[in-house]
């Protein structure tokens, strides 16, 4: 019996205990690795929902935040498998439970700072008399979140430049005179378009104390490092806590356009925990299991993220006034981490009406994360 058959057999039964799931998946890993021990994961984190340090002060930064503009860029497509293979990819629940089992075994020793590095990309469609084209604006960000409520948090941002997104866009850009700067339209009456340069800018680092109380993230309500590390590791208890937190008076209504109900909402909340927050490995595993319990989550198959790393993508759709959006999480099952998040327009409408079906709107790739005692200079 191969590893997929073993997990499928487990999933055909009523939902097992975590102990039984761990035992079955441990056998899967022994079959694959020949008895090798677990591979240590570096973990992943980024800026979404962080109370980031920098600029004019501590602000909540959503990884998917971007002006809604027309874009025509295809999303990351599943990799083609061997031509002789007819084996379908594992279902989303199998993928997510395997990742949860791996996350459960990650090492976790708190130090002075949670350090993460990510690269985000936003795609914009520009109009020119010689032909429209798409540009991609790329940014790199690093964060140092203190484990102490009296510590100083730091953020480093760098604009990596804005350039044509694909060869056809580069040809259209050249026909337009190869401009070195771009005026990016934004939503809202009276708002001045953003100006983005072709060339990259220098990195800028800022540091400042945490706000009173030591809040570092927004999870419905602002939450401290201590509160984040105390989140329940049981998926059912975690789900109930999140529903209560987001339903409390004054709770943040972010992210995306979601309502606080339904599968797409829970997917995006769990995704934020997995990708961006210095939770314990067991809580990260619980977030994977929350997604695995969603009936509408599906598997895309093997893909490469924007940095070329291979992973397995699971996705869920969100029906919005601007069309049907696909929210995609790219996972490294072996390490129990998520590599990237992507948002695509499956059925464009409203403000997305100018986009091509299946076009990529934005992506966030998490390069590395983990605990460190070294603060930025």
C-alpha positions as semicolon CSV with decimal commas, in nm:
position;residue;x (nm);y (nm);z (nm)
1;X;0,000;0,000;0,000
2;X;0,148;0,338;-0,096
3;X;0,135;0,651;0,117
4;X;-0,170;0,802;-0,052
5;X;-0,371;0,480;-0,024
6;X;-0,281;0,454;0,342
7;X;-0,404;0,806;0,420
8;X;-0,716;0,767;0,204
9;X;-0,806;0,451;0,395
10;X;-0,777;0,648;0,717
11;X;-0,991;0,933;0,585
12;X;-1,274;0,702;0,470
13;X;-1,348;0,630;0,835
14;X;-1,510;0,871;1,083
15;X;-1,273;1,147;1,184
16;X;-0,998;0,980;1,393
17;X;-0,824;1,115;1,694
18;X;-0,505;1,314;1,647
19;X;-0,315;1,022;1,799
20;X;-0,444;0,776;1,538
21;X;-0,380;1,025;1,257
22;X;-0,025;1,081;1,377
23;X;0,041;0,706;1,398
24;X;-0,087;0,642;1,045
25;X;0,104;0,933;0,892
26;X;0,418;0,833;1,079
27;X;0,396;0,500;0,902
28;X;0,355;0,685;0,571
29;X;0,670;0,884;0,635
30;X;0,863;0,569;0,730
31;X;0,753;0,409;0,402
32;X;0,875;0,716;0,210
33;X;1,195;0,791;0,397
34;X;1,298;0,440;0,495
35;X;1,294;0,525;0,864
36;X;1,473;0,859;0,848
37;X;1,391;1,112;1,116
38;X;1,186;1,428;1,058
39;X;1,330;1,711;0,858
40;X;1,354;2,026;1,059
41;X;1,146;2,312;0,924
42;X;1,248;2,672;0,920
43;X;0,889;2,790;0,931
44;X;0,734;3,079;0,741
45;X;0,599;3,424;0,823
46;X;0,518;3,753;0,651
47;X;0,350;4,088;0,696
48;X;-0,017;3,999;0,668
49;X;-0,213;4,124;0,967
50;X;0,101;4,222;1,148
51;X;0,108;4,539;1,351
52;X;0,415;4,633;1,148
53;X;0,687;4,873;1,258
54;X;0,777;5,142;1,010
55;X;0,670;5,451;0,820
56;X;0,451;5,679;1,029
57;X;0,408;5,422;1,304
58;X;0,263;5,083;1,388
59;X;0,004;4,989;1,129
60;X;-0,187;4,678;1,031
61;X;-0,056;4,556;0,695
62;X;-0,252;4,302;0,492
63;X;-0,042;4,090;0,259
64;X;-0,313;4,093;-0,005
65;X;-0,380;4,467;0,011
66;X;-0,369;4,631;-0,328
67;X;-0,569;4,874;-0,540
68;X;-0,830;4,689;-0,747
69;X;-0,721;4,743;-1,104
70;X;-0,754;4,553;-1,430
71;X;-0,490;4,288;-1,480
72;X;-0,424;4,027;-1,745
73;X;-0,169;3,779;-1,614
74;X;-0,222;3,405;-1,584
75;X;-0,187;3,236;-1,246
76;X;0,067;2,974;-1,155
77;X;-0,035;2,656;-1,339
78;X;0,001;2,302;-1,210
79;X;0,314;2,132;-1,331
80;X;0,266;1,867;-1,594
81;X;0,334;1,522;-1,455
82;X;0,497;1,234;-1,641
83;X;0,305;1,155;-1,958
84;X;0,270;0,790;-1,864
85;X;0,121;0,869;-1,522
86;X;-0,257;0,849;-1,475
87;X;-0,256;0,875;-1,095
88;X;-0,469;1,170;-0,982
89;X;-0,322;1,410;-0,725
90;X;-0,411;1,345;-0,361
91;X;-0,726;1,516;-0,237
92;X;-0,695;1,836;-0,037
93;X;-0,774;1,673;0,296
94;X;-0,492;1,420;0,249
95;X;-0,247;1,697;0,160
96;X;-0,346;1,914;0,456
97;X;-0,341;1,635;0,714
98;X;0,003;1,531;0,596
99;X;0,122;1,891;0,637
100;X;-0,040;1,907;0,982
101;X;0,140;1,593;1,092
102;X;0,473;1,737;0,977
103;X;0,401;2,070;1,147
104;X;0,331;1,888;1,474
105;X;0,692;1,766;1,477
106;X;0,864;2,100;1,412
107;X;1,109;2,226;1,672
108;X;1,020;2,548;1,848
109;X;1,241;2,746;2,086
110;X;1,146;3,108;2,147
111;X;1,422;3,365;2,132
112;X;1,441;3,741;2,130
113;X;1,274;3,799;1,790
114;X;1,059;3,625;1,537
115;X;1,233;3,708;1,207
116;X;1,062;3,661;0,871
117;X;1,137;3,749;0,510
118;X;0,886;3,764;0,225
119;X;0,846;3,891;-0,130
120;X;0,512;4,025;-0,255
121;X;0,405;4,089;-0,614
122;X;0,114;4,300;-0,737
123;X;0,002;4,297;-1,101
124;X;-0,145;4,602;-1,279
125;X;-0,283;4,651;-1,629
126;X;-0,172;4,980;-1,787
127;X;-0,317;5,154;-2,091
128;X;-0,106;5,302;-2,369
129;X;-0,189;5,433;-2,721
130;X;0,041;5,168;-2,868
131;X;-0,119;4,882;-2,674
132;X;-0,199;4,782;-2,317
133;X;0,041;4,581;-2,106
134;X;0,079;4,441;-1,755
135;X;0,345;4,535;-1,503
136;X;0,436;4,368;-1,175
137;X;0,543;4,563;-0,869
138;X;0,771;4,359;-0,641
139;X;0,860;4,432;-0,279
140;X;1,076;4,255;-0,024
141;X;1,003;4,284;0,347
142;X;1,165;4,162;0,667
143;X;1,028;4,180;1,018
144;X;1,174;4,139;1,366
145;X;0,889;4,091;1,612
146;X;1,005;4,094;1,976
147;X;0,900;3,813;2,204
148;X;0,894;4,057;2,497
149;X;0,602;4,304;2,524
150;X;0,854;4,574;2,617
151;X;1,082;4,506;2,320
152;X;1,133;4,706;2,004
153;X;1,002;4,574;1,677
154;X;1,172;4,644;1,346
155;X;1,073;4,630;0,981
156;X;1,279;4,654;0,665
157;X;1,116;4,725;0,329
158;X;1,266;4,745;-0,018
159;X;1,098;4,830;-0,346
160;X;1,244;4,584;-0,597
161;X;1,107;4,777;-0,893
162;X;0,816;4,760;-1,133
163;X;0,862;4,597;-1,470
164;X;0,668;4,427;-1,751
165;X;0,526;4,100;-1,629
166;X;0,583;3,876;-1,932
167;X;0,762;3,882;-2,271
168;X;0,449;4,004;-2,451
169;X;0,414;4,283;-2,196
170;X;0,780;4,377;-2,243
171;X;0,725;4,408;-2,618
172;X;0,421;4,632;-2,562
173;X;0,619;4,838;-2,308
174;X;0,892;4,895;-2,565
175;X;0,635;5,004;-2,822
176;X;0,514;5,254;-2,562
177;X;0,862;5,405;-2,547
178;X;1,011;5,198;-2,261
179;X;0,901;5,436;-1,982
180;X;1,109;5,426;-1,664
181;X;0,813;5,501;-1,437
182;X;0,449;5,397;-1,427
183;X;0,132;5,570;-1,308
184;X;-0,075;5,303;-1,132
185;X;-0,448;5,380;-1,113
186;X;-0,617;5,337;-0,776
187;X;-0,979;5,312;-0,670
188;X;-1,164;5,603;-0,518
189;X;-1,261;5,944;-0,645
190;X;-0,996;6,208;-0,610
191;X;-0,718;5,965;-0,522
192;X;-0,387;6,037;-0,688
193;X;-0,241;5,747;-0,893
194;X;0,061;5,573;-0,748
195;X;0,392;5,630;-0,922
196;X;0,617;5,326;-0,948
197;X;0,972;5,324;-1,081
198;X;1,131;5,069;-1,310
199;X;1,444;5,069;-1,095
200;X;1,464;4,918;-0,749
201;X;1,501;5,141;-0,444
202;X;1,725;5,107;-0,137
203;X;1,606;4,917;0,170
204;X;1,477;5,119;0,463
205;X;1,472;4,992;0,821
206;X;1,273;5,142;1,108
207;X;1,235;5,030;1,470
208;X;1,010;5,139;1,754
209;X;0,853;5,003;2,075
210;X;0,539;4,796;2,065
211;X;0,215;4,976;2,153
212;X;0,090;4,972;2,514
213;X;-0,004;4,620;2,607
214;X;0,240;4,464;2,361
215;X;-0,004;4,386;2,077
216;X;0,178;4,252;1,771
217;X;-0,092;4,106;1,542
218;X;-0,457;4,145;1,461
219;X;-0,662;3,827;1,482
220;X;-1,011;3,968;1,501
221;X;-0,886;4,157;1,804
222;X;-0,532;4,276;1,866
223;X;-0,326;3,999;2,022
224;X;0,003;3,989;2,209
225;X;0,285;3,740;2,161
226;X;0,176;3,567;2,481
227;X;-0,181;3,541;2,356
228;X;-0,067;3,416;2,018
229;X;0,147;3,145;2,175
230;X;-0,145;3,040;2,398
231;X;-0,389;2,972;2,114
232;X;-0,548;2,625;2,144
233;X;-0,390;2,342;1,947
234;X;-0,723;2,161;1,898
235;X;-0,883;2,259;1,563
236;X;-1,238;2,270;1,701
237;X;-1,140;2,488;1,998
238;X;-0,932;2,712;1,772
239;X;-1,225;2,755;1,533
240;X;-1,462;2,855;1,815
241;X;-1,210;3,100;1,958
242;X;-1,164;3,267;1,617
243;X;-1,538;3,297;1,561
244;X;-1,572;3,461;1,901
245;X;-1,272;3,691;1,847
246;X;-1,386;3,817;1,507
247;X;-1,741;3,860;1,635
248;X;-1,647;4,074;1,933
249;X;-1,726;4,450;1,939
250;X;-1,461;4,650;1,758
251;X;-1,310;4,346;1,591
252;X;-1,129;4,405;1,264
253;X;-1,330;4,311;0,954
254;X;-1,027;4,223;0,744
255;X;-0,896;4,059;0,534
256;X;-1,032;4,047;0,180
257;X;-1,400;4,110;0,117
258;X;-1,511;3,812;0,320
259;X;-1,800;3,790;0,562
260;X;-1,729;3,622;0,894
261;X;-1,901;3,306;0,786
262;X;-1,844;3,033;0,533
263;X;-1,553;2,829;0,409
264;X;-1,365;3,110;0,233
265;X;-1,358;3,315;0,554
266;X;-1,223;3,031;0,767
267;X;-0,971;2,939;0,496
268;X;-0,826;3,290;0,493
269;X;-0,810;3,318;0,873
270;X;-0,636;2,980;0,903
271;X;-0,408;3,077;0,613
272;X;-0,297;3,391;0,798
273;X;-0,208;3,185;1,104
274;X;-0,011;2,931;0,900
275;X;0,177;3,180;0,684
276;X;0,237;3,485;0,893
277;X;0,223;3,430;1,266
278;X;0,478;3,295;1,520
279;X;0,236;3,045;1,668
280;X;0,350;2,714;1,817
281;X;0,394;2,425;1,571
282;X;0,091;2,249;1,723
283;X;-0,129;2,554;1,659
284;X;-0,001;2,572;1,301
285;X;-0,095;2,204;1,267
286;X;-0,441;2,281;1,406
287;X;-0,486;2,553;1,143
288;X;-0,400;2,301;0,870
289;X;-0,660;2,065;1,016
290;X;-0,921;2,344;1,022
291;X;-0,871;2,391;0,648
292;X;-0,881;2,015;0,593
293;X;-1,230;2,008;0,750
294;X;-1,371;2,261;0,502
295;X;-1,592;2,076;0,251
296;X;-1,523;2,313;-0,041
297;X;-1,143;2,315;-0,026
298;X;-0,986;2,142;-0,326
299;X;-0,644;2,041;-0,446
300;X;-0,476;2,203;-0,748
301;X;-0,176;1,971;-0,761
302;X;0,195;2,038;-0,788
303;X;0,289;2,397;-0,874
304;X;0,586;2,630;-0,843
305;X;0,556;2,954;-0,649
306;X;0,680;3,289;-0,780
307;X;1,032;3,208;-0,656
308;X;1,034;2,874;-0,840
309;X;0,993;2,649;-0,535
310;X;0,779;2,340;-0,580
311;X;0,482;2,268;-0,356
312;X;0,128;2,130;-0,353
313;X;-0,149;2,386;-0,390
314;X;-0,489;2,374;-0,225
315;X;-0,752;2,636;-0,299
316;X;-1,094;2,768;-0,216
317;X;-1,322;3,003;-0,408
318;X;-1,486;3,322;-0,284
319;X;-1,793;3,470;-0,453
320;X;-1,764;3,850;-0,437
321;X;-1,923;4,150;-0,613
322;X;-1,603;4,160;-0,820
323;X;-1,637;3,803;-0,939
324;X;-1,527;3,462;-0,822
325;X;-1,181;3,476;-0,665
326;X;-0,954;3,180;-0,600
327;X;-0,742;3,183;-0,285
328;X;-0,453;2,944;-0,320
329;X;-0,214;2,814;-0,055
330;X;0,105;2,642;-0,172
331;X;0,229;2,388;0,082
332;X;0,545;2,192;0,146
333;X;0,387;1,880;0,295
334;X;0,716;1,727;0,408
335;X;0,811;2,019;0,633
336;X;0,460;2,122;0,739
337;X;0,499;2,479;0,615
338;X;0,326;2,696;0,358
339;X;0,543;2,846;0,086
340;X;0,314;3,108;-0,064
341;X;-0,031;3,254;-0,103
342;X;-0,181;3,354;-0,440
343;X;-0,506;3,525;-0,536
344;X;-0,656;3,481;-0,882
345;X;-0,964;3,607;-1,063
346;X;-1,147;3,295;-1,186
347;X;-1,462;3,469;-1,311
348;X;-1,393;3,845;-1,330
349;X;-1,678;4,090;-1,267
350;X;-1,729;4,436;-1,122
351;X;-1,395;4,608;-1,069
352;X;-1,224;4,296;-1,202
353;X;-1,416;4,294;-1,529
354;X;-1,106;4,391;-1,728
355;X;-0,906;4,093;-1,610
356;X;-0,860;3,771;-1,799
357;X;-1,022;3,464;-1,638
358;X;-0,771;3,286;-1,420
359;X;-0,537;3,586;-1,402
360;X;-0,310;3,636;-1,106
361;X;-0,388;3,939;-0,891
362;X;-0,118;3,916;-0,627
363;X;0,113;3,673;-0,452
364;X;0,312;3,662;-0,129
365;X;0,609;3,424;-0,112
366;X;0,754;3,349;0,228
367;X;1,126;3,294;0,195
368;X;1,224;3,209;0,553
369;X;1,132;3,259;0,916
370;X;1,230;3,154;1,262
371;X;1,346;3,267;1,604
372;X;1,666;3,468;1,646
373;X;1,843;3,671;1,913
374;X;1,992;3,906;1,651
375;X;1,817;4,237;1,588
376;X;1,883;4,447;1,276
377;X;2,148;4,712;1,292
